[in-house]
Amino acid sequence: FKPTGVEISLYAADAETHDAITRRRRSWELTTRAFRLLRERGIQTMLKTPLMHENVRQVHALRALSAALGAIFRYDTTLTAHGIGAPSSSCTYVSSEAGVFARPNNKSTWAGPR
């Protein structure tokens, strides 16, 4: 079976910020490579970004990177904790300042707060 689409999280438009958030060296490089490989194989991709204090000012750069990678861009201002010992409820990780930076220029790519 060939997948019809793949959703991948990317936490920043640059390697330094993304790798700091994931705490994994080269994770930005490997993630962006995955986007390119999937596009080469004709598989639609979606770049998903949880906005947080560390990356909120990069939202426009993330949108541009998503376009360059041939991916649909989506972001969210709410994070849900996962894993053992994690709180079970969602929490808003970005203050209202996100709205200033995250206003959509193109409503077809808007997936932020409603």
C-alpha positions as CSV (number, residue, x, y, z in Angstrom):
1,F,0.0,0.0,0.0
2,K,1.2,3.5,-0.9
3,P,0.4,6.1,1.8
4,T,-1.7,9.0,0.6
5,G,0.0,11.5,2.9
6,V,2.4,11.8,5.8
7,E,2.3,14.4,8.6
8,I,5.6,15.3,10.2
9,S,6.4,17.7,13.0
10,L,9.1,20.3,12.5
11,Y,9.7,22.6,15.5
12,A,11.7,25.4,13.9
13,A,12.7,26.9,10.6
14,D,16.4,26.5,11.5
15,A,18.4,23.5,12.7
16,E,19.8,25.1,15.8
17,T,16.4,25.9,17.3
18,H,14.7,22.6,16.2
19,D,17.6,20.5,17.5
20,A,17.5,22.4,20.8
21,I,13.8,21.7,21.2
22,T,14.1,18.0,20.3
23,R,17.3,17.6,22.1
24,R,18.5,15.5,19.2
25,R,21.6,16.5,17.1
26,R,20.8,16.5,13.3
27,S,17.1,16.0,13.9
28,W,16.2,19.1,11.7
29,E,18.5,17.8,8.9
30,L,17.0,14.3,9.0
31,T,13.4,15.6,9.2
32,T,13.8,18.0,6.3
33,R,15.4,15.2,4.3
34,A,12.4,13.0,5.0
35,F,10.2,15.7,3.5
36,R,12.3,15.8,0.3
37,L,12.4,12.0,0.0
38,L,8.6,11.7,0.4
39,R,8.0,14.5,-2.2
40,E,10.4,12.7,-4.7
41,R,8.2,9.6,-4.3
42,G,5.0,11.6,-4.9
43,I,3.7,11.4,-1.4
44,Q,1.8,14.4,-0.1
45,T,3.3,15.8,3.2
46,M,2.0,18.1,5.9
47,L,4.5,20.1,8.0
48,K,3.0,20.4,11.5
49,T,4.4,22.8,14.1
50,P,3.4,23.3,17.7
51,L,4.0,27.0,18.3
52,M,5.9,27.7,21.5
53,H,8.0,30.5,23.0
54,E,11.1,29.2,21.2
55,N,9.7,29.3,17.7
56,V,6.7,31.6,17.6
57,R,8.7,34.3,15.8
58,Q,9.6,31.8,13.1
59,V,6.0,31.1,11.9
60,H,6.4,32.9,8.6
61,A,9.8,31.3,8.0
62,L,8.2,27.9,8.8
63,R,5.4,28.6,6.3
64,A,8.0,29.5,3.6
65,L,10.1,26.4,4.4
66,S,7.0,24.3,4.2
67,A,6.3,25.7,0.7
68,A,9.9,25.0,-0.3
69,L,9.5,21.4,0.8
70,G,6.3,21.0,-1.1
71,A,4.3,20.4,2.1
72,I,1.0,21.7,3.5
73,F,1.7,23.9,6.6
74,R,-0.2,23.6,9.8
75,Y,0.5,24.9,13.3
76,D,-1.1,24.7,16.7
77,T,-0.8,26.8,19.8
78,T,-1.9,24.0,22.1
79,L,0.4,21.2,23.2
80,T,-0.7,17.9,24.7
81,A,1.6,16.2,27.1
82,H,2.4,12.6,26.3
83,G,4.3,9.9,28.1
84,I,4.6,8.4,31.6
85,G,4.0,11.0,34.3
86,A,2.8,13.6,31.9
87,P,-0.2,15.7,32.8
88,S,-3.3,14.4,31.0
89,S,-4.8,17.7,29.9
90,S,-3.8,20.0,27.1
91,C,-2.1,23.3,27.9
92,T,-1.7,26.5,25.9
93,Y,2.0,26.9,25.4
94,V,2.1,30.3,23.7
95,S,0.6,33.5,24.9
96,S,-1.6,35.8,22.9
97,E,1.6,37.1,21.3
98,A,1.4,34.2,18.9
99,G,-1.6,35.8,17.3
100,V,0.6,38.8,16.3
101,F,3.1,36.6,14.5
102,A,0.7,33.8,13.3
103,R,-1.9,35.8,11.4
104,P,-2.4,34.0,8.1
105,N,-1.6,35.7,4.8
106,N,-3.3,32.8,3.0
107,K,-6.5,31.5,4.6
108,S,-6.1,28.1,2.8
109,T,-3.1,27.3,5.0
110,W,-4.6,28.6,8.2
111,A,-4.8,26.0,11.0
112,G,-4.1,28.2,14.0
113,P,-6.6,29.2,16.7
114,R,-10.1,29.8,15.5
